[in-house]
């Protein structure tokens, strides 16, 4: 290209140093790749390689295991992998607007006639510039051909930065008269005129919030093999597919929301998926890959490569759709699955819903006769219905109910939750003896409606720790908690009046129970400590036991907290057979009266206290372990709330996820807390059960697979997800079989561990 000349004398090192300064915005590289072939080559083969290796080193290493040479590149090249990292494919390239798409959007809006008109195949006409020799040219024609791969890969990013392709609601066509003003953007030796409708294909405006074409993806990019395992059918579990973390980029149109994802196969040409789709070009579609422009693409849904359990919407559209190109790049979308229709008004809708219930009904039949199982109604919804329950913190993760009326900030949710519980009681109550309506209800409300770091991520400045685009942290936590208590009371009443007599089961609710101690012995800190207990524990337990919120909570929250009517108070009071407690650590409370002077206050400000996890200015890297905290919590329930039946639903040690099986800190942790539980029982606590969190290393709500709580290590790289017992599993097994819990037991296990490590090293 003619544009190469001004840069031909620059060394590659100088150019790469300049590019490194511009890496924060991928569109900078997209612009520069269009300037010259030299720039394009450096960006594609060097910059993109470095960026990918820095961002996802483990994935890159895995993708190149079969070709570890320095010149090795992933299928489609480094540039395509980098674009997969930073770009969302958009509705068009994700296949949602593909003609005859089963997603249904194409049928309603009509095909995009410009889909096969590439924005890279056009000629720029640029005004001439004055030359020193006095020769003037009327125009200079610069052609960017389809053979120049620099434009092919980056056209979407560059197109998005130069020409306004943003979509707006309520518009169905473009008025070209709006683009009369021309702005010239000079890039090297060519110019692009903004607003010149003859140079860019004009797309019909659809009622969609985001661009039809590729655009910069939102959020931090990460690839997960676990996500890929959840997507593929069981017979393809041996294949390695990395998929971007949920929920991806969300594109909303009038019918439903599309949560776009992208990913890449390892050794795609050797995978079972490739053998399936390559058999007679099964399910081949006319769709170009958004990342490498490959025109050999297959529909994984039509080829029956995806899990069938995802099902369809009531109108026949599939819940998930995915496409894969010959290089192994994947793009697709999840859609909102309205599974709440199974439960609303206590009736099922169609064979799909009946089959879905039967699936879980058959699963529960696998229980051994006479086995006692603690079943959490909220856990049923959050773990078994992944399309609706993304992070699993409370039933307001029903996106459809959030969209319809705001979820837990609306009284309507009480009726819907009761109908949902009715289906669970009716379908599984003959085998389930213990029901928990909500898990960690207090933490769910604070995380979802005050600081906004868990679904539904509602908050308001300055209280949110995320970008607060919706919500009100000053009032919504109290409103959501109020409706949760009413929903719990309604479901409990239904169970007690309709099912408990014949099913002989029990129903309760679970809260997260810190233990609090004063930061100092000052009277102010002692009073603040009791205030913290009233806010964090009494907020939910006081209404359940006494029928109303603690006085200090009502006083500090004022009109922002709803009041119980006499009838509601009677319904909530006593609406439990047990209370579930999750306990992990103890906090230190320091009085902070200045919080009450704030013009706007959230729950934490109303508490007028600061919570710390250690005495001192700098908190430790790991939360301190206070074994006596569990006994203190149980004693508090005994003294303040009349000693109700308590089940410790969660208690366990968080460690970094690793393959080591020597988890002596967890053994000592369990030894200490079970000993604390024993002290509480000897002091008259009505504790009825204790559950370790957790049996396996699982996906943690706030930390994914980075941390581990399990007694068993799970090898995520093994196709069968093989499990290995840790040292703590052996210790706990011995304890349950009647071994005495004592420091000697810990020392014995520790000695055995040392011997095994010595033998292993020898």
N, C-alpha and C positions, 0 to 999 in steps of 0.2 A: 504494500500500500504506500501511497505517496506520503502518508503521515509518518512513515518510519524515519525519514531523513533527519528531522531535528533531534532525534534521540539515539541515532546510530552510534554516536561517539561516547555516549554514557556507558560506564561499566555496569555490569549486572549487579554488583554489590551496592553501588550508589542507588540504582533504581529500586532494589529490594529494600534498602533502608528507608526510602521515601514511602514505599508501599506499606511497610510495617507501621508507619505513623498513621496510616489511614485505615487500619484494619477494623476499627471499632464500628464503622458503618459499611456493611458489605456493598452498598450501592456505589461507594467510591471505587472499589475494584471493578464493579460492573461498568462504570463509565470508562475507566482507564483501559479495560480490555477491548473496548471499541476504538481506541485511539490508533493502535498499531499492532502489527503481528508480533513484534517483540514483546510488548506489554502483555498481549494475550498469552503468549507462551510462558512468560515468567509467572503470571498470575495463576495459570492453569496447573503448571507442573511443579512450582515451588511454593508460592504463597498458600494455595489451597491445601497442599500437602502438609505444610507446617501447621496451619490453622486446625485442620482435622486431627492431626496427631496431638495437638495441645488440648483440644476440646474433649475428644473421646479416645484417649490412648488405648484403653483396653479393647474397645471395639475395633479400632484400626489394626491393632496387633492380631486380633482374632481373624479379621477378614483377610489378612495377608499371611496366615500360617502356611498356606500351601505354596506361597511364592515369596520367601523372606528376603530376596535380593534387594539391594538399594534402589534398583530401577523399578521394582514392583509397584503396581498400582491397583486399586480396587476396580472391579468391572465398571466400565463407563468412564473411568478416569477420576483423578482427584477433584477436578472441578465439579463433576456431577455430584460427588459425595458432599462437597462443600455446599453446593446449592441445596441439597437435601437437608443439610444442617440448618440453613438460615432461611429457607423459603417454604411457605405453605403452598401446596399445589393450586389452591383456589378451586372454586366450584367447577370450573370448566375442565381443568386437567385431572381433577379427582374422579371424573366420570359421572358426576351428578347431572351435568347438562348433556351427557352423551345421548344421541338420538336413540329412542326406544329404551332409555334407561328405566330399570325397574324402580328407581327412586321416585318416579312420578313427577318430578319437577319439570322435566322436559315435556311431558304430555300436556301439562297445563299452560306452559309458556310458549311452546313452539320451539323448533330447533334453532340453534344459533347459526345463521347462514354464513357468518364470517369465521367459523372455527378453523377452517383449513386455509384461511388467508393469513399468511404469516407476516407480522409487522417487520420482519427483517428483510423482506424482498421488495424493496422500493428504492427509488432514486431520489436523493436530496438535491435540490437546486438552491445554491447559496449565492448571495450577493457577492459581487467582485470587490476586491480591495485595491486601493491605489498602489501601484508599483513604482519603484524608483526609476525604472526605465521609461515610464510614461505609458506603457502599454496597459490598456484596460480591457478586461473581458466582461462581457455582459453577465455571464454566469459560469459556474463550474459544476459539472455533473459528477457526483460521486455515487457509485453503485456499491451497495453492500450485498453481496451474493449469498445464496444459501450455503455455498461451500465454505464460507468463512465461519468456522465454528465458534469464534469468539463472540460473535453476535448471537448465534444460535442459542448458546447456553444462557447468556446474560440479558437477552432481550426483555424478559419480563421485569427484571429489576430496573434496567435502564429505562424502559418504557414507563414504568411507574414513577420514576423521578423526573422525567422530562415532560410527560404528557399526563394530564389529570384524568385518571381512569376511575376515580372514586364513584361509588354508587350511592344513590340517595333513595329514600323510601318514596313510594307514591308516583314514580316516574316510569313510563313504559317506553319512551323513545327519546332520542337526542335531537335537540333543536340546534342544527348546525349554525344558525344565525348568531348563536351565543358566542361563537368562537371566531369572530372577525378580527379581533386584535391578535397581532402576531408578535411573538417574542423569539428572538434567535439565540440559541445556546451554542456557542462555539466549542468544539471538542477536537483539538488537533487540527487536521486539515479539512474537516467537514463541519457543517452547521446543520442544526435541526431546528425547525421553526415550530414553536408551540402554537397550537390553534390552527394549523394548516390541515384541514380535513382531507385533502388529497393525498397526504403523505402517511397518514395512519388510518387503519381500518376503523370504522365507527361501529361500536357495538350497541345493540339495543339495551336500554336501561331496564333492569329487572328490579323487582321489589326485594332487594337483598342488601344486607348491611355492609358487606365487604366486596372487594374486587372479584370479578369472575376469574381473572387470570391469576397467575402466581403473584405472591406478595411476601414481604418480610414477615416471618412468623413471629408470633407474640410469645413472650416468656423465654425462660432458659431452656435450651435444647438438651435433651438427654435421650439416649436410646436404651431400651430395655429388652432383654431376651425373654423375660417373664411375660411382658405384654404380648410378644409374638406367640408364645406358647398358648396364651389365652385365646388368640385369634384363630389359630389353625385347628382343623379337625384332629381327633386323637390319632388317626393313622399317620399323620405327618409330624408328630411330636419329635421325631428324631431329627427333623430339619431345623436349622438355626436361622431364625428370623428376628432381627432387631427392629422394634417399633418405637416410635416416639411416645413419650409418656402422656397419659390421659390428662386433661381432655383435649389437648391440641388447640388449634384455632377454631373458634366457633363462628359459623356463618348462619345467620338467621334470616329466614324468609317467612312469608305469611303462614305457610303450611306447618313447618317445623324447623328445628335447629339441626344443623349439620356440623358435627365435630370432626374436623379433618385430621387425618394422621398420615405419616409417611414413614418409610422404613427401607431396609435392605436385607436381602438374603446373603448368607455366607455359602460359598460354593454352590451357587444356584443351579448350575448345569449338572451337578451331581445329586441334587435333592430329589426327594420323592414327588414334590410338587411339580418340578420340571418334567419328570417322566410322565406324570398324569396329564398335564396340559399340552405337552408336546406330542401326545399320542393322537395323530391326525389333526393337529392344531385345534384341539378341543376348546371351545369357548373363546376363540380369538375375536378381538374387537378392534374397531377402527378408532384407536386412541393413541396419541403420541405421549411418550413419557414426559412428565414435567421437568425431569432432572437431567436426562441425557438425550432427549429428543428421539429416542428409539421408537420406531413405528411398529414394532412387533410386541403387542400387548395382549394379555389374556385376562379374562374375568374370573377371579378366584371363587366368587360366589356361585356362578353358573357351573363351574367345574367341580363343585362340591368339595372344595378345599377348606372352607371355613366351617366353624362349629355350627351345627344346625340348631343348637339350643337358643341361639339369638332370636330366631323366629321372625315374625312379620308384624307390621302394624295392622290395625283393624281394617284399613283400606287396601291391604295387600302388599304394601311396600316393604322391602326387607329392612331390618334394623341395621345391618352392617353390610357394606359393600367394599370390595377391595380389588385393585388391579395390579398386575405385575408385568414388568417389561422383560425383554430378553436378558438384560444385564442384572436382573434381580431387584430392581428398584420398585418399591410398593407405594401406592397412594390409595386412599379410600376415605371412608367416613362412617362414623357411628351416627345414629339418629336417636332422638328421645323415644324410648320404649314406654308406652303408657301402661305399665303393668299394674298401676293403681286401679285400672278398670276391673281387674280381677276381684278387688276387694270392695269397691264402692257399692254401697247398698246391699252388701252381702251376696252378690250374685256373680257368676262367671259369664263371660261373653265368648261363645264359640269354642270349637274343639281345641284351639291352641291353648286357651287358658285352662281348660280341663286337663289337657295333657301335661301342662306345666305343673299343676297341682299334683297330678299323679306321679310325676317325676320325683318330687320331694316326699310324697307319700310313700313311694317304694323305697326311697333312701332310708326313711325312718323305720321301715320294716326290717332292716338289717340289724336292728338292735337286739341284743340277746334278751330272751324272755326274763322278766323280772328285774332288768337293769334299771337303775334310777338315773335319769338324765336331766340335767338342768338346762332348760331351753329358754333362750332370750328372744322374745318376739321381735325386738328391734334388730337383733343379730340376724334373724331369719331374712329380714328385708335387706340389710346392708351388705351381707356377704354372698347371698345366693342370687342376687339380681344386679350383676355388675354394670349393665348399661345405665341404670338409674341411680345406683348407690356407688358414687365415684370413690369418695374417701371414707364413707361409712360412719359419719358422726351424727347419728340421729335421723329419725324418719323424715325430717323436712328436706332431706336430700331427694325426695320425690320432685324432680324438676318440673313435672307437669303441674303439680299443685302449687309449687312456687310461682310458676308463670301465671296460673289461673287466678290465685287470690292471695299470694304472698306466704303460703305455707304456715309456719307456726306463729306468725303475727296476726293471723285471722282466726276467729272463733269457728269458722267453717271446718277447720282441720280436725276439730274434736269429733264431729260426726264421721268424717272419713276414716280417721284412725280407729274408731270403734268398729266400723264395718270391716276394716282390715283385720282387726283382732278377732272378730267373730269368725272369719274364715279360718284363721289359724287354730282357734279353739275347736271349731267343729271338725276340721280335717285331721288334726294331730293330737287332740286332747286325750285320746284313749291310750297314748303312749308317753305323753309328756306330763311330768308331774310338777315341774316348777317353771313358772313364767315370770320373766322380768320385762316390764313394758318398755323401759328406757334404760340405756346404758350411759352412765356418767352424765346424767341430765344437767347438772350444774355446769360442768365443763363444756358440754355441747352448746349450751346457751351463750356462755361467755365467748367461746371461740368463734361461734357462728354469727353472733349479733352484736358483740361489743368490740373486740379487737380484730375480728374478721379474718382469722387465718385458717378456719375450717369451713366447710359448706354450711350455709349458703353464702358465706363470705360477705356478710352485711356489716357495715360500720360507718362511722362518720368522723371526720377530722376533729380534733387531733388524736383521737383515741385508737384508731386502727393502726396496726403494724403492717398493713398492706395498703394497696391503692384503694381507697374507699370511694367507690363509684355509686354506691347505693346503701341505704340504711340510716339508722339513727341510734348511735351508741348510748344516748342518754335515756331512752325509753324502751327500745325494742327488746333488750335482754329481759326486762321485767315482764313485758307483754308475752314474749315467747314462753318464759318460765310459767306464767300463769296458765296459758293454754295447755302446756304440757301436763301440769297438775290436773287440770280439768279432764284432759284426754285420758290420763292414767286412771282417774277416779271413774270415768265412764266405762272404760274397758274392764276395770276391776269389778264394777257393779254388774256388768253383763256376765262376767265369768261366774261370780258368786251366785247370781240369781238363776242362770241358765245351765251352767255346766258343772260347777264344783260339786254339786250333790251326787252326780253319777260318776264323774271323772276322778274325784277325790284328790284333786291337785291343789296347788298353792300359787298365789300371785303376789308380786311385789314390784319394787322399783330399785334402781341402782344409782348411787351417787359416788362421786370422787371425794374421798375424805382425807384431806391433809390433817396432820396434827399441828397445833400451834403452841409455841412457848414465847414468853416475853423476851425481847432482845436484851433488855436490862431489867433490873429489879424495881425500876421507877414505877410509881403508881400509874402514870400515864400509859406506859407500855403494857402493864397488867390489864388495865381497862380496855386498851386497844386490842389485846389478844382475845378477850371475850367477845368484843365486837366482830372480830374476824371470824370467830366460830359461828356467830349468829348469821353472818352474811354467807359464808361458804357452806355451812352445814344446815343451820336453822332455816335458811331461805326455802329449802325444800322439805326438810323433816318437820319443822314446826307445823306447817299446814296439815301434814299427814297425821300428826299426833294430836295437835291441839285445835286445828281448824283455821289457823290464821298465821300470818307472817310474824316474825319477832318485832317487838315494838320499835327497836332501834332501826331496823330495816325500813319500816313504814315511815318513821320520823325523818330519816335522812333522804329517802327517795321521794317523799312527798306525793304529789299528784301523778308522778311518773309511774308509780306502781299501781296496777289495778287492785280493786278491793273485791273480796269475796262477798257475794250475797249470802243471806242466811241459808238458803237452799244449797248453794255451792259449798259453803263451809261444812255443812252436814255431809255432803257427798264425798268431799276430800278427806275429812277426818276419819281415820280408821280404815282407809281404803287399801289396806295391805295386810298380807299374812307374814311377810318378812321384809327386811330392808337389805339390799345388797350394797357392799362397801368395797371400793377399790382403794387400796392404800399402798403408797410407795415411800413417802418421805415426810419429814417434819420441817416446818418453816418457822423462822424467827420473825416476830412482829414488833415493829417500831411505830409508835404513834406519830401521825402527821396531820395535825389539825388544819394546816394550810389548804389541804385538798377541799375542805368544806367551803372555802372562800372563793372557789372557782365559779365563774359565771355559768359555765356549762359543766355538768358532772356526769360521769358514767358510773357504772357499778363500783369500780375500783376506787374512784374518788369519793363515792358515798361511804365507803368503808373507812376512809380517813386514816389509813395505815399503810405502811410499806412492809412488804414481805421479803425476807432474805433467807437464803438457805445456809448461811454460815455467819458466825459473828466475826466481824472484821470488815475492812473496806473493800477487799477484793474477794469475790466469791470463788470457790474452788472450781477446778476444771470438771470435777465429778461431784454430783450431789452427795452430801454426807449421809451416812446410813445411821439411823437412830432406831434400834430395835424396839425400844420401849414405846415408840410412837403408836404402834398398833394396839398395845394394851391400854394406852391412854385413851385412844378413840373408843374402844369398847367400854371402858369405864365411864366415859362421858355419855354414851348412849344409855348406859345403865342408870346413871344418876339423874340425867336431865329428861330422858324420854321414856322412862319406865321399863327399861331393859327389854326392848322388843327382840324377836328372833333376828339374828344377824348372820348373813353369809358373807365371808370374805371372797368376793368374786375374782379379785385380781391382787396379786402381790408377787413381785419378782424383781430380778436384778437386770438392769440394762448394761450390755457390754457391746463393744464393737464387733461387727459381724466378721467372723474368721472361721477357718476350718479346724482350729485347735479344739481338742476334746477335753483338755485339762482346764476346767472352769472352777478351780478351787474357790475363788471369790463368791461364786454363786452358791456353793455348798455351805460356806460360812454364813452367807446371807440368809438362806433358808433355815439353817440351824438357829440363827438368832431370832428370826421372826416367828418361827413355830414355837420357840421357847417363850417368846412374849405372849403369843396366843394362849399357851398353856397357863401362864401366870394370870391372864384375864379370866380364864375358865375357873381357876381355883379361887378367884375373887368373886365368883358368882355371875360372870357374864353369860348372856343367853346366846352366845355364838353357836351356830349350828353346823357350819361347814367352812372349809378353806380350800381355795383353788390357786394353784401356782400359775402365774402368767410367765411363760406359756409352755405347753407341751412340746411344740415345735418352734423353730425359728420361722416366723411368719412376716408378712408385709405389715410394717407398722404404719399407723395412720400419719404420723408426723415426720417419720424418718425413713420410710421405705425399708429397703434391705440393708441400710447402712448400720443399723444396730440390731442386736439379737437379745431375746429374752428366753429362748427355748432350752428345754432339757435335752432336746435332740437337735443335732445339726443336720440341715438339709443341703445336699449338694445340688445347687441350682444348675450346674453345668452338666449334670448327669441326666440323660434323657428320661430316666425313670424316677428322677428326683429322690435318689436313695437317701435314707435317713441313718444317722449314726448317733448312738447314745453318748452323751457327754458324761463326765465324772459325776455331775449333779444328778443325772438320771439313775446311775447305780446307787448313789447315796439315798435318794428319795425312795427308790424301790426297797432298799434294806430297811429304811425307816417304816414304810407302810407294812412291811412284813413282821414288824414287831421289835426291830432293833432299838435299843435305848438311845435317845437323843442326848448326846453329851459331847463335851470337847474331845473325849477320847475317840469317839466315832470319827470326828473330823480329822484327828491326828492319824487314825488308822487309814482313812481314805487317802490322806496326803502322803503317807508312807508308801502305800500301794502305787500311787501315781508316780512317786519318785523312782520306785523300782522299775515300773513299766517304761519310764523314759530312759533309764539307764540301760535296760535290756534293748530298747529300740536303737539307742545310739551305738551299742556294741554290735 
